[in-house]
C-alpha cells in the first residue's frame, strides 16, 4: 500500500487522535488527496533532533484518517486525525515538492484485553491525566478504561519516553511488553506512617 507521509516527532498509536495545523502546500495537497481517495495518510515518526538539527525517520509509523476539518484563528487549515493501524515502511520516495511517499506494510492492531486488578492503576492514573488535560479528554469522548491495549497505547502517546524505546514497544505484536514497561515505571507509593 502507498501512503503519503507527514513526519512528526511524536508517537501516535491506533485509536489515538491528534489535532494538526496544516500550512505547507505539499501537506495541504496530501490531506486533500488522502480525503478524496479514502486511504488516509501516514504519520512518519521522527527521532529526536541530532546535534546538526537533523532527525531520522523511523521505519514504523501509523496510518491516519482525517475525522474533522476546521479553520484556525490564524486562518490556517486545522484537521483532527484518528490513527487506524501501524505500518512498516518498505520503500520511500520524495516527490518534486518534497512530499514523502512510502510503500508500507500494514500491521495487525493489538487485541483488546482486560486490565488485571494489579494493572488497573495504569487506567486510574491515565484518568487523572485526562482530568488535568481536558483537551485530551475531548479527543477521546468514549474512553476504554478497562481495555489494556487502549490504555497502554494512550500512555505511549503522552509519556515523554525516548523515541527508540517507544518504537520498540510499538513494534510488539501485543500490548504486553509495553504494559510491563509502564508498570515498571510506576514508583511504589510510600507506606503511610513511614518517615525517613
N, CA and C of each residue as an Amber inpcrd file, in Angstrom:
protein
   588
   0.8450000  -1.1840000   0.0000000   0.0000000   0.0000000   0.0000000
   0.8870000   1.2430000   0.0000000   0.4400000   2.2830000  -0.7400000
   1.2240000   3.5150000  -0.8190000   0.5490000   4.6030000   0.0120000
   1.3430000   5.2870000   0.8510000   0.8200000   6.3730000   1.6850000
   1.7620000   7.5650000   1.6330000   1.1880000   8.7730000   1.5610000
   1.9920000   9.9830000   1.7400000   2.2910000  10.1040000   3.2300000
   3.4620000  10.6570000   3.5590000   3.8680000  10.7400000   4.9620000
   3.9690000  12.1710000   5.4610000   3.5050000  12.3690000   6.6940000
   3.7240000  13.6160000   7.4180000   4.6720000  13.2710000   8.5650000
   5.9550000  13.6800000   8.4840000   6.9020000  13.3200000   9.5480000
   6.7130000  14.2240000  10.7710000   6.5790000  13.6260000  11.9390000
   6.3970000  14.3680000  13.1940000   7.2410000  13.7300000  14.2920000
   7.6670000  14.5390000  15.2660000   8.4360000  13.9890000  16.3960000
   7.4840000  13.6210000  17.5260000   6.5750000  12.7170000  17.2420000
   5.6600000  12.2330000  18.2750000   5.2640000  10.8180000  17.9220000
   4.6110000  10.1560000  18.8640000   4.1380000   8.7990000  18.6070000
   2.6290000   8.7720000  18.7160000   2.0060000   8.1970000  17.7100000
   0.5510000   8.0710000  17.6820000   0.2440000   6.6060000  17.4350000
  -0.6400000   6.0630000  18.2470000  -0.9840000   4.6370000  18.1600000
  -2.4190000   4.4810000  17.6730000  -2.7860000   3.3050000  17.1560000
  -4.1630000   3.0970000  16.7080000  -5.1770000   3.4910000  17.7880000
  -6.2120000   4.2150000  17.3560000  -7.2090000   4.7090000  18.3050000
  -6.8710000   6.0930000  18.8310000  -5.6220000   6.5130000  18.6200000
  -5.1990000   7.8390000  19.0800000  -5.6940000   8.9240000  18.1290000
  -5.9570000  10.1010000  18.6830000  -6.4120000  11.2340000  17.8680000
  -5.4750000  12.4100000  18.0920000  -5.3550000  13.2380000  17.0510000
  -4.3820000  14.3170000  17.0970000  -4.8650000  15.5060000  16.2760000
  -4.8940000  16.7150000  16.8790000  -5.1970000  17.9110000  16.0820000
  -3.9110000  18.4030000  15.3990000  -4.0160000  18.8040000  14.1440000
  -2.8440000  19.2510000  13.3830000  -3.1200000  20.5750000  12.6880000
  -2.0670000  21.4070000  12.5750000  -2.1350000  22.6240000  11.7450000
  -1.4380000  22.2900000  10.4370000  -2.1430000  22.5290000   9.3330000
  -1.5700000  22.2080000   8.0170000  -1.3940000  23.5120000   7.2460000
  -0.1470000  23.8280000   6.8900000   0.0650000  25.0940000   6.1670000
   0.9680000  24.9630000   4.9520000   1.8540000  23.9650000   4.9110000
   2.7210000  23.8300000   3.7350000   1.9110000  23.2780000   2.5710000
   2.0900000  23.8460000   1.3620000   1.3060000  23.4050000   0.1970000
   1.3450000  21.8990000  -0.0360000   2.5240000  21.2620000   0.1750000
   2.6110000  19.8080000  -0.0730000   1.6970000  19.0320000   0.8780000
   1.5530000  19.5380000   2.1280000   0.7170000  18.8140000   3.0890000
  -0.7690000  19.1250000   2.8990000  -1.0650000  20.3210000   2.3880000
  -2.4610000  20.6310000   2.0240000  -2.8820000  19.6960000   0.8880000
  -1.9730000  19.4990000  -0.0830000  -2.2360000  18.5640000  -1.1880000
  -2.4170000  17.1410000  -0.6510000  -1.5470000  16.7390000   0.2820000
  -1.6140000  15.3940000   0.8590000  -2.9680000  15.1500000   1.5260000
  -3.4260000  16.1130000   2.3450000  -4.7020000  15.9630000   3.0560000
  -5.8560000  15.8700000   2.0710000  -5.8050000  16.7160000   1.0420000
  -6.8620000  16.7290000   0.0310000  -6.9130000  15.3990000  -0.7290000
  -5.7430000  14.9100000  -1.1720000  -5.6970000  13.6420000  -1.9210000
  -6.1000000  12.4550000  -1.0390000  -5.6570000  12.4790000   0.2290000
  -5.9800000  11.3780000   1.1500000  -7.4860000  11.3250000   1.4200000
  -8.1010000  12.5010000   1.5250000  -9.5530000  12.5490000   1.7790000
 -10.3280000  12.0620000   0.5610000  -9.8440000  12.4590000  -0.6330000
 -10.5100000  12.0410000  -1.8690000 -10.4340000  10.5340000  -2.0680000
  -9.2460000   9.9640000  -1.8050000  -9.0500000   8.5290000  -2.0690000
  -9.5980000   7.6530000  -0.9490000  -9.7170000   8.2340000   0.2520000
 -10.2000000   7.4510000   1.3940000  -9.1350000   6.5800000   2.0300000
  -7.8880000   6.6460000   1.4940000  -6.8330000   5.7750000   2.0280000
  -6.1470000   6.3660000   3.2520000  -6.3960000   7.6630000   3.5180000
  -5.7100000   8.3190000   4.6250000  -4.2650000   8.6240000   4.2710000
  -3.4780000   9.0100000   5.2740000  -2.0420000   9.2380000   5.0620000
  -1.2930000   8.7040000   6.2760000   0.0110000   8.7400000   6.2010000
   0.8170000   8.1670000   7.2740000   1.4670000   9.2350000   8.1340000
   1.5060000   8.9810000   9.4420000   2.3320000   9.8030000  10.3220000
   3.6680000   9.0720000  10.4140000   4.6930000   9.6970000   9.8520000
   6.0390000   9.1340000   9.9500000   6.6660000   9.6550000  11.2260000
   7.2340000   8.7900000  12.0270000   7.7340000   9.2100000  13.3310000
   9.2240000   9.4950000  13.2900000   9.5680000  10.6980000  13.7160000
  10.9590000  11.1510000  13.6730000  11.6380000  10.9530000  15.0190000
  12.9290000  10.6620000  14.9670000  13.7450000  10.5690000  16.1740000
  13.9690000  11.9840000  16.7160000  14.4850000  12.0780000  17.9580000
  14.8510000  13.3930000  18.4990000  15.9120000  14.0170000  17.5900000
  15.9770000  15.3570000  17.5800000  16.9430000  16.0640000  16.7380000
  18.3710000  15.7180000  17.1610000  19.2320000  15.5300000  16.1640000
  20.6430000  15.3000000  16.4910000  21.3710000  16.6400000  16.5770000
  22.6750000  16.6130000  16.8170000  23.4380000  17.8500000  17.0260000
  23.3790000  18.7800000  15.8180000  23.2770000  18.2150000  14.6340000
  23.2300000  19.0450000  13.4280000  21.8300000  19.5670000  13.1110000
  20.8710000  19.2690000  13.9810000  19.4980000  19.7410000  13.7540000
  18.7150000  18.8230000  12.8240000  19.3230000  17.6840000  12.4540000
  18.6270000  16.7150000  11.5960000  17.8920000  15.6810000  12.4470000
  17.0750000  14.8900000  11.7800000  16.3190000  13.8670000  12.5020000
  16.0160000  12.7060000  11.5610000  16.2040000  11.4800000  12.0490000
  15.9520000  10.2950000  11.2260000  14.4920000   9.8700000  11.3110000
  13.9970000   9.3610000  10.1990000  12.6350000   8.8340000  10.1500000
  12.6720000   7.3520000  10.5350000  11.8410000   6.9700000  11.5070000
  11.7480000   5.5600000  11.8850000  10.9680000   4.7920000  10.8210000
  11.2000000   3.4790000  10.7780000  10.5120000   2.6450000   9.7980000
   9.0830000   2.2870000  10.2200000   8.7470000   2.5590000  11.4780000
   7.4100000   2.2470000  11.9790000   6.6050000   3.5310000  12.0880000
   5.4230000   3.5350000  11.4850000   4.5580000   4.7080000  11.5430000
   3.1130000   4.2880000  11.7470000   2.2020000   5.2390000  11.5930000
   0.7840000   4.9540000  11.8060000  -0.0580000   5.5880000  10.7200000
  -0.9920000   4.7990000  10.1710000  -1.9160000   5.3340000   9.1750000
  -3.0330000   6.0760000   9.8930000  -3.4080000   7.2460000   9.3740000
  -4.4720000   8.0490000   9.9830000  -5.5280000   8.4380000   8.9480000
  -6.7160000   8.7000000   9.4620000  -7.8090000   9.2460000   8.6450000
  -8.1850000  10.5990000   9.2270000  -8.5190000  11.5530000   8.3550000
  -8.9850000  12.8560000   8.8310000 -10.4400000  12.7200000   9.2620000
 -10.7330000  13.0950000  10.5200000 -12.1100000  12.9660000  11.0120000
 -12.7780000  14.3270000  11.2000000 -11.9880000  15.4270000  11.0730000
 -12.5800000  16.7590000  11.2120000 -11.6980000  17.7920000  10.5180000
 -12.3450000  18.7720000   9.8760000 -11.6520000  19.9050000   9.2410000
 -12.1750000  21.1880000   9.8810000 -11.3260000  22.1920000  10.0620000
 -11.7880000  23.4850000  10.5800000 -10.7510000  24.5490000  10.2230000
 -11.1630000  25.8100000  10.2970000 -10.2360000  26.9160000  10.0540000
  -9.7770000  27.4400000  11.4000000  -8.4750000  27.5340000  11.5770000
  -7.9110000  28.0200000  12.8410000  -7.9730000  29.5400000  12.9060000
  -7.7560000  30.0850000  14.1070000  -7.8290000  31.5440000  14.3060000
  -6.8770000  32.2960000  13.3840000  -5.7270000  31.6890000  13.0780000
  -4.7600000  32.3630000  12.2000000  -5.0690000  32.1390000  10.7160000
  -6.2460000  31.5240000  10.4320000  -6.6650000  31.3300000   9.0430000
  -6.1310000  30.0530000   8.4110000  -5.2770000  29.3190000   9.1350000
  -4.7160000  28.0830000   8.5890000  -5.7140000  26.9370000   8.7000000
  -5.4470000  25.8900000   7.9230000  -6.2920000  24.7020000   7.9640000
  -5.9590000  23.8920000   9.2120000  -6.9980000  23.5400000   9.9570000
  -6.8260000  22.6540000  11.1060000  -7.5460000  21.3500000  10.8070000
  -6.9300000  20.2320000  11.1570000  -7.6070000  18.9430000  10.9940000
  -7.4040000  18.1200000  12.2680000  -8.3080000  17.2050000  12.5110000
  -8.1010000  16.2030000  13.5590000  -8.0410000  14.8580000  12.8620000
  -7.0060000  14.0850000  13.1950000  -6.8560000  12.7670000  12.5910000
  -7.0130000  11.6860000  13.6610000  -7.4260000  10.5080000  13.2000000
  -7.5050000   9.3430000  14.0800000  -6.6770000   8.2330000  13.4690000
  -5.8220000   7.6170000  14.2980000  -4.9470000   6.5490000  13.8180000
  -5.7170000   5.2400000  13.7010000  -5.5080000   4.5330000  12.5850000
  -6.2330000   3.2810000  12.3820000  -5.3450000   2.0490000  12.5570000
  -4.1020000   2.0790000  12.0200000  -3.2020000   0.9400000  12.2340000
  -1.7520000   1.3550000  12.0460000  -0.8620000   0.5280000  12.5840000
   0.5750000   0.7670000  12.4370000   1.0230000   0.2320000  11.0770000
   2.1520000   0.7500000  10.6110000   2.7190000   0.2060000   9.3700000
   4.2330000   0.1980000   9.4630000   4.8270000  -0.5960000   8.5760000
   6.2790000  -0.6410000   8.4470000   6.6110000  -0.1240000   7.0510000
   7.5250000   0.8350000   6.9690000   7.9100000   1.4130000   5.6790000
   8.8360000   0.4420000   4.9500000   8.4730000   0.0940000   3.7120000
   9.3000000  -0.8100000   2.8970000  10.1520000  -0.0340000   1.8920000
   9.6220000   1.0990000   1.4100000  10.3330000   1.8850000   0.4000000
   9.8850000   3.3290000   0.5100000  10.8050000   4.2640000   0.2560000
  10.4970000   5.6930000   0.3630000  10.8950000   6.4190000  -0.9100000
  10.0680000   7.3570000  -1.3360000  10.4980000   8.2490000  -2.4190000
   9.9920000   9.6500000  -2.1240000  10.7270000  10.6480000  -2.6200000
  10.3760000  12.0490000  -2.3790000   9.8830000  12.6610000  -3.6820000
   8.7090000  13.2740000  -3.6460000   8.1630000  13.9080000  -4.8530000
   8.8080000  15.2770000  -5.0580000   8.5140000  15.9060000  -6.1990000
   9.1750000  17.1710000  -6.5460000   8.9690000  18.2590000  -5.5010000
   7.7690000  18.2960000  -4.8810000   7.5180000  19.3420000  -3.8810000
   8.0050000  18.9490000  -2.4820000   8.6810000  17.7780000  -2.3970000
   9.2490000  17.3560000  -1.1120000   8.3740000  16.3900000  -0.3310000
   7.1480000  16.1270000  -0.8230000   6.2610000  15.2060000  -0.1080000
   6.8230000  13.7870000  -0.1790000   6.8950000  13.1410000   0.9740000
   7.3770000  11.7570000   1.0250000   6.2440000  10.7890000   0.7210000
   6.5090000   9.8310000  -0.1520000   5.5670000   8.7490000  -0.4450000
   6.2240000   7.4490000   0.0010000   5.4760000   6.6290000   0.7110000
   6.0510000   5.3890000   1.2320000   5.2340000   4.1910000   0.7950000
   5.9440000   3.1420000   0.4370000   5.3130000   1.8380000   0.2290000
   5.3270000   1.1850000   1.6050000   4.1440000   0.8700000   2.1420000
   4.0920000   0.3730000   3.5270000   3.4060000  -0.9840000   3.6180000
   3.7520000  -1.6910000   4.6820000   3.0720000  -2.9450000   5.0170000
   2.2830000  -2.6820000   6.3020000   0.9540000  -2.8540000   6.2410000
   0.1260000  -2.6150000   7.4160000   0.3020000  -3.7510000   8.4220000
   0.3130000  -3.3950000   9.7120000   0.4730000  -4.3800000  10.7850000
  -0.8520000  -4.5720000  11.5200000  -1.0590000  -5.7810000  12.0390000
  -2.2890000  -6.0420000  12.7990000  -2.3200000  -5.2090000  14.0700000
  -3.5210000  -4.7540000  14.4460000  -3.6750000  -4.0000000  15.6870000
  -3.5780000  -4.9190000  16.8980000  -3.2170000  -4.3320000  18.0210000
  -3.1710000  -5.0870000  19.2720000  -4.5860000  -5.5180000  19.6440000
  -4.7120000  -6.7580000  20.1040000  -6.0130000  -7.2740000  20.5360000
  -6.4120000  -6.6320000  21.8620000  -7.7060000  -6.3160000  21.9690000
  -8.2230000  -5.7980000  23.2370000  -8.1440000  -6.8890000  24.2900000
  -7.7970000  -6.5020000  25.5020000  -7.8330000  -7.4430000  26.6270000
  -8.0560000  -6.6210000  27.8960000  -8.5650000  -7.2760000  28.9210000
  -8.9230000  -6.5450000  30.1390000  -7.7180000  -6.3770000  31.0500000
  -7.5950000  -5.1930000  31.6380000  -6.5380000  -4.9470000  32.6190000
  -6.7680000  -5.8290000  33.8420000  -5.6940000  -6.3660000  34.3980000
  -5.8190000  -7.1330000  35.6460000  -6.0180000  -6.1350000  36.7910000
  -6.5200000  -6.5880000  37.9410000  -6.6670000  -5.6630000  39.0780000
  -5.3430000  -4.9660000  39.4180000  -4.2250000  -5.6930000  39.2840000
  -2.8930000  -5.1420000  39.5530000  -2.5630000  -4.0060000  38.5680000
  -2.9990000  -4.1770000  37.2980000  -2.6800000  -3.1870000  36.2450000
  -3.6660000  -2.0170000  36.2180000  -4.7650000  -2.1240000  36.9530000
  -5.8150000  -1.1020000  36.9240000  -5.2800000   0.2880000  37.2930000
  -4.1820000   0.3080000  38.0490000  -3.5720000   1.5790000  38.4500000
  -3.1940000   2.4150000  37.2220000  -2.8200000   1.7510000  36.1130000
  -2.4680000   2.4820000  34.8830000  -3.6740000   3.2330000  34.3420000
  -4.8360000   2.6040000  34.4250000  -6.0660000   3.2450000  33.9770000
  -6.4260000   4.4020000  34.9050000  -6.2940000   4.1830000  36.2170000
  -6.6190000   5.2340000  37.1960000  -5.7450000   6.4640000  36.9670000
  -4.4430000   6.2240000  36.7610000  -3.5040000   7.3490000  36.5550000
  -3.7780000   8.0590000  35.2270000  -4.1620000   7.2870000  34.2010000
  -4.4730000   7.9030000  32.9050000  -5.7260000   8.7810000  33.0350000
  -6.6890000   8.3420000  33.8220000  -7.8870000   9.1620000  34.0530000
  -7.5040000  10.4850000  34.7150000  -6.5210000  10.4420000  35.6140000
  -6.0370000  11.6770000  36.2540000  -5.4110000  12.6090000  35.2140000
  -4.6440000  12.0160000  34.2760000  -4.0210000  12.8180000  33.2090000
  -5.1150000  13.4820000  32.3650000  -6.1630000  12.7210000  32.0270000
  -7.2630000  13.2640000  31.2240000  -7.9830000  14.3940000  31.9690000
  -8.0990000  14.2500000  33.2880000  -8.7460000  15.3180000  34.0740000
  -7.8840000  16.5700000  34.0790000  -6.5690000  16.3720000  34.1460000
  -5.6420000  17.5080000  34.1810000  -5.5290000  18.2010000  32.8190000
  -5.7040000  17.4240000  31.7410000  -5.5980000  17.9650000  30.3780000
  -6.9110000  17.7160000  29.6350000  -7.9120000  18.6000000  29.8540000
  -9.2340000  18.3680000  29.2510000  -9.2090000  18.2670000  27.7260000
  -8.1800000  18.8600000  27.0860000  -8.0920000  18.7600000  25.6170000
  -7.8700000  17.3110000  25.1920000  -7.1810000  16.5180000  26.0320000
  -7.0080000  15.0860000  25.7540000  -8.3320000  14.3560000  25.9020000
  -9.0460000  14.6750000  26.9770000 -10.3470000  14.0340000  27.2380000
 -11.3230000  14.3370000  26.0990000 -11.2630000  15.5570000  25.5620000
 -12.1570000  15.9460000  24.4480000 -11.8910000  15.1000000  23.2080000
 -10.6280000  14.7350000  22.9870000 -10.2780000  13.9150000  21.8190000
 -10.8100000  12.4910000  21.9580000 -11.0230000  12.0500000  23.2050000
 -11.4510000  10.6640000  23.4590000 -12.7450000  10.6480000  24.2720000
 -13.8800000  10.9960000  23.6350000 -15.1480000  11.0620000  24.3840000
 -15.6490000   9.7050000  24.8700000 -15.1440000   8.6070000  24.2910000
 -15.5830000   7.2690000  24.7340000 -14.3710000   6.4450000  25.1590000
 -13.7090000   6.8450000  26.2730000 -12.5020000   6.1290000  26.6940000
 -12.7960000   4.6880000  27.0930000 -11.8190000   3.8090000  26.8310000
 -11.9890000   2.3820000  27.1630000 -11.0650000   2.0570000  28.3380000
 -11.4610000   2.5090000  29.5130000 -10.5970000   2.4440000  30.6960000
 -10.2170000   1.0230000  31.1090000 -11.0110000   0.0180000  30.7520000
 -10.7250000  -1.3600000  31.1770000  -9.8940000  -2.1230000  30.1440000
  -9.7280000  -1.5270000  28.9530000  -9.0410000  -2.1990000  27.8440000
  -7.5310000  -1.9420000  27.9300000  -6.7800000  -3.0060000  28.2100000
  -5.3250000  -2.8830000  28.3940000  -4.6350000  -2.2990000  27.1520000
  -5.0440000  -2.7490000  25.9590000  -4.4030000  -2.2610000  24.7240000
  -4.6580000  -0.7630000  24.5550000  -5.9020000  -0.3210000  24.7730000
  -6.2620000   1.0970000  24.5970000  -5.5130000   1.9650000  25.6050000
  -5.5050000   1.5530000  26.8720000  -4.8460000   2.3300000  27.9340000
  -3.3350000   2.4190000  27.6610000  -2.7340000   1.2870000  27.2820000
  -1.2940000   1.2550000  27.0010000  -0.9400000   2.1850000  25.8420000
  -1.7530000   2.1570000  24.7860000  -1.4820000   2.9930000  23.6090000
  -1.5780000   4.4740000  23.9460000  -2.5500000   4.8520000  24.7810000
  -2.6680000   6.2640000  25.1490000  -1.4580000   6.7000000  25.9810000
  -0.9610000   5.8080000  26.8730000   0.2210000   6.1430000  27.6640000
   1.4330000   6.3590000  26.7610000   1.6100000   5.4940000  25.7370000
   2.7610000   5.6360000  24.8360000   2.7120000   6.9670000  24.0820000
   1.5080000   7.5100000  23.8940000   1.3610000   8.8000000  23.2020000
   1.7010000   9.9820000  24.1050000   1.4090000   9.8690000  25.4010000
   1.5720000  11.0410000  26.2720000   2.8620000  11.0420000  27.0920000
   3.4660000   9.8730000  27.3040000   4.6780000   9.8200000  28.1370000
   5.9070000  10.3200000  27.3810000   6.7620000  11.0900000  28.0450000
   7.9890000  11.5560000  27.3850000   9.0790000  10.4840000  27.4290000
   8.8520000   9.3760000  26.7000000   9.8860000   8.3300000  26.6800000
  10.7100000   8.4630000  25.3960000  11.9220000   7.9710000  25.4500000
  12.8270000   8.0680000  24.2960000  12.1940000   7.4390000  23.0610000
  12.4140000   8.0700000  21.9190000  11.8090000   7.6050000  20.6660000
  12.1370000   6.1600000  20.3500000  13.4240000   5.7770000  20.5570000
  13.8090000   4.3940000  20.2420000  13.0220000   3.3930000  21.0880000
  12.8220000   3.7250000  22.3720000  12.0810000   2.8400000  23.2630000
  10.6210000   2.7690000  22.8350000  10.0320000   3.9230000  22.5130000
   8.6370000   3.9440000  22.0620000   8.4750000   3.0960000  20.8020000
   9.4430000   3.1890000  19.8830000   9.3800000   2.4000000  18.6470000
   9.4520000   0.8970000  18.9350000  10.3340000   0.5070000  19.8540000
  10.4530000  -0.9120000  20.2180000   9.1370000  -1.4410000  20.7730000
   8.5220000  -0.6640000  21.6500000   7.2630000  -1.0970000  22.2790000
   6.1300000  -1.1240000  21.2560000   6.1170000  -0.1300000  20.3720000
   5.0940000  -0.0660000  19.3190000   5.1780000  -1.2370000  18.3570000
   6.3880000  -1.7300000  18.1470000   6.6050000  -2.7880000  17.1530000
   6.1340000  -4.1630000  17.6410000   5.8430000  -4.2730000  18.9380000
   5.4190000  -5.5580000  19.5000000   4.0770000  -6.0110000  18.9180000
   3.8260000  -7.3390000  18.9580000   2.5700000  -7.8950000  18.4330000
   1.3850000  -7.6990000  19.3750000   1.6830000  -7.4030000  20.6480000
   0.6000000  -7.1840000  21.6180000   1.0300000  -6.0880000  22.5950000
   0.1180000  -5.7250000  23.4840000   0.4110000  -4.6390000  24.4220000
   1.2010000  -5.1160000  25.6460000   1.4760000  -6.4280000  25.7460000
   2.0320000  -6.9860000  26.9920000   3.3750000  -6.3720000  27.3970000
   4.3010000  -6.2440000  26.4430000   5.6300000  -5.7190000  26.8020000
   5.5250000  -4.2470000  27.2260000   4.7240000  -3.4740000  26.4930000
   4.5360000  -2.0610000  26.8320000   3.8660000  -1.9220000  28.1960000
   2.9270000  -2.8120000  28.4660000   2.2160000  -2.7970000  29.7460000
   3.2030000  -3.0590000  30.8910000   4.0720000  -4.0480000  30.7120000
   5.0810000  -4.3630000  31.7370000   6.0310000  -3.1840000  31.9330000
   6.4150000  -2.5270000  30.8230000   7.2900000  -1.3580000  30.8850000
   6.6210000  -0.2390000  31.6840000   5.3440000   0.0260000  31.3970000
   4.6120000   1.0850000  32.0980000   4.4800000   0.7780000  33.5870000
   4.1960000  -0.4850000  33.8950000   4.0720000  -0.8790000  35.3010000
   5.4000000  -0.6810000  36.0340000   6.5050000  -0.9550000  35.3470000
   7.8250000  -0.8230000  35.9790000   8.1670000   0.6450000  36.2400000
   7.5310000   1.5520000  35.5030000   7.8060000   2.9860000  35.6830000
   7.0730000   3.5730000  36.8850000   6.0300000   2.8720000  37.3290000
   5.2710000   3.3820000  38.4660000   6.0760000   3.2070000  39.7450000
   6.2830000   4.2930000  40.4360000   7.0180000   4.2150000  41.7050000
   6.0550000   3.7410000  42.7900000   6.4870000   2.8190000  43.6400000
   5.5870000   2.4250000  44.7270000   5.3400000   3.6010000  45.6610000
   4.0830000   3.7430000  46.0760000   3.7250000   4.8390000  46.9890000
   4.3750000   4.5770000  48.3430000   4.8980000   5.6290000  49.0370000
   5.4620000   5.3960000  50.3660000   4.3720000   4.9290000  51.3340000
   4.7350000   4.0160000  52.2190000   3.7700000   3.4950000  53.1820000
   3.3680000   4.5970000  54.1560000   2.0810000   4.6260000  54.5190000
   1.5990000   5.6100000  55.4870000   2.3270000   5.4030000  56.8040000
   2.7630000   6.4890000  57.3950000   3.3950000   6.3970000  58.7090000
   4.9000000   6.1600000  58.6540000   5.4190000   5.8180000  57.4540000
   6.8630000   5.5760000  57.4060000   7.5640000   6.8870000  57.0780000
   8.5210000   7.2540000  57.9060000   9.2560000   8.5030000  57.6770000
  10.7400000   8.2120000  57.6280000  11.4180000   8.8960000  56.7120000
  12.8780000   8.6740000  56.6090000  13.5930000   9.9580000  56.9490000
